[in-house]
């Protein structure tokens, strides 16, 4: 409580002295309805630089959970219908110079940690005027550089996921089963021109940093794609991403880097990440393809992903996902839709297959630009011989989730 009191005290002081509501930042996606379906930040700048600017923001999310569960051995405990732990973020975004911006996110409350702690942050460079006015301006018209300890831009699913309490862009409550999200020290270069997108980045593949001998691996990743409005009604985006970690690391975190915890509480094994699946490979190669289409109020987002174990034991998994939504009403404040998600594969070449399937149906209402409520029905099932003799044999959970989200 003392730590939280200090944080909220600092937040109050910052709001008093920075005139937070007036701050507009360059190359920045304002949280809320107006930034739905944004991915990378645009290279179009509409904000003049007026000196150091500090923007203080926050996120809050709360779910009411009404789920039930069972398995083949009838060995799972009964779940109660009740509220989950409320989650909260504190966000600081600072305009340091023309085209130079810093972001920092702190989890004030999360399922996996009871204490407040820094999730990560980065510096984003869209101009090099801090070196010399107009320095490499032609290059920087299409290039963005990011350096920090934060989430890397592998795949497109991480743009639509719930980042602890930052759940306003996720049309449903849960993230994908195999959640490709991690926060690592990285340097990333993004080129955008005439709808063409290219990303190249490097990281050490580590979530918790330590100069430990024998754990000096590295990761290279990239993305190629196209994102453009064909006409006033139709937008098409298609990207392909690759992720490859070296054999010098002791663990790879691409599917286990989220320290906030899962969104479906106490299901099956009742771990902090229940409802998700992490292959836990020491090193691996992964590919992800993401189609995205908007036509008037209709919206489709897809995931096709393959990950292969880099060790001699072999093994690998395939993930498929598809979301179909329809947004309607004034400013598209209402939506209905569904999502299908499946993970299937073997831990090693000698292992038996496991299968995890999830369906979501539901909808939401943006009460304001910064407040959304969601209602969904979810059902997740576990199958395959790889789960024989475990809690997951013949397991499933299903029921209704209600979530309220504030982001500003």
DAWO-V28152 format. One line per field, one symbol per residue. ss: DSSP state (h for helix, s for strand, l for the rest). psi: psi as a letter, one per 20 degrees, with the letter a starting at -180 (. if undefined). Layout:
# DAWO-V28152
ss = ???
psi = ???
This chain:
# DAWO-V28152
ss = lhhhhhhhhhhhhhhhhhlhhhllllllllllhhhlllllllllllllllllsssssssssssssssssslllllllllllsslllsssssssssssllsssssssssslllllllssssssssslllllllllllhhhhllssssssssslllllhhhlllsllsllllllllllllllllsssssssssssllsssssssslllllllllllllllsssssssssssllllssssssssssssllllllllllllllllllllllllllllllllllllllssssssssssssllssssssssssssllllllssssssssssssslhhhlssssssssssssslllllllsssssssssssssssllssssssssssssslhhhllllllllssssssssssssl
psi = hgghggghghggghhhiilhiippqqlpoppahijqkqdqqqjppjpqpkappppprrqpqpqppmqrqrrhjljqrqqqorqrpqqqqpppppohrpjoqqppppohprhhphrpqpgrrrppoiqkiigppjpkhggihipppppanaqqmprihiijrondimjhioiagqrqgnnnpqorprpppppppkippppprqrjjpgppplppillrrpqrrpqrpoqogahhpppppqpqqppqrjiriqpjhjkiojhrriopjqeikrikqirpohkqhqrpqqppoqpppodiqpppqpopppppirhiarrqppqqpppqpprrpkliqqqarpppppqaqgrhirqqqppqpqppbarpohahjpqqqpqpqppqprqiijpjrhiokqqqrbpppppppp.
